[in-house]
Structure formats: structure tokens, C-alpha cells
Amino acid sequence: MDYESKRRSFLASVEGVNAANNEARKLSDGLQALVAEESMRSIGIQHKRDNLYTVILKGRLGLSVGWRFRYTNTLGGSGLNVILWDGHPPLRGIMHWEQPQRLDECVYGFDLTFRGPTCWKNADGREFSTEELVAHIVKYYLDQINQRVRE
């Protein structure tokens, strides 16, 4: 079976959905661990989590990272949404006086690489392992905080 056939078959399977859910859990765990480090807490970054939905917050600048999938047997319509917010991102149990505003958004799809392991892929086709994506997301958020401090 050629790569593209193998890839399509994997993405339209229970095995693919299970692999994506496992990697989404690892990603959420990785974000939680990284944000819990003393260097992050010392600058006032907070972390909240509801299953596979993570919120990172410092002041009014929030970031939500949420894995969504629609079906148990295919990854069609699924994605990891990373959204930068002005205000506390939506989260179950949190009441908003003012609705948060979306500032930026990126969606990462779960995919199978040519080499065989799985990856997260952005709209530009850049591939990330789960660990690389955790670091990329946190760096992006810290860059956004620094940019706003300079403004």
C-alpha cells in the first residue's frame, strides 16, 4: 500500500481517532506541565483545564487550546483549535461580564507523516510532534504577551 492510501485509511479509522485523542491528551498534559513550572507561575500565568480543552491566562490575554472531533471512526472535521483571546476564553463554569474577543486563531490537523509516526499539521503544512507543538504554542503565547507589553 502506498503512503497516500495508508494515510487516508488511517485518517478514516477508529485507530486514527484513538491515536489523535491520545496525542491530544498528551498535548493537554504537556501544556499543563509546562505552565505549572515556576518560571511561568512567577510571571503570573495561570492554567485551567476541562478534559481536552486548556486555557492559559495572564491578565486579559487568554489562549484556549481545544481538540474537537465529531466522529469515532474518522478524523474528518476534526482539529486542534488554538485561539488567542482578549479576555478570559470560554470555559465551562466561568461567567463573563464581557464576552471575550478572538484576536487570532490557528487550527492544527492530526495526520500521518511519510515516515510513519503521527503529527500535527498547520494550514501551511508545517508538521509538529506533540512535544514540539506544546513548545510552539507556549512560545507563541509568550511572544504575544511580550508584544503587548511593548505596545
Secondary structure by P-SEA (a helix, b strand, c coil): ccaaaaaaaaaacaaaaaaaaaaaaaaaaaaaaaaacaaaaaabbbbbbcccbbbbbcccbbbbbbbbbccccccccccbbbbbbccccccccccccbbbbbccbbbbbbbbccccbbbbbccccccccaaaaaaaaaaaaaaaaaaaaac
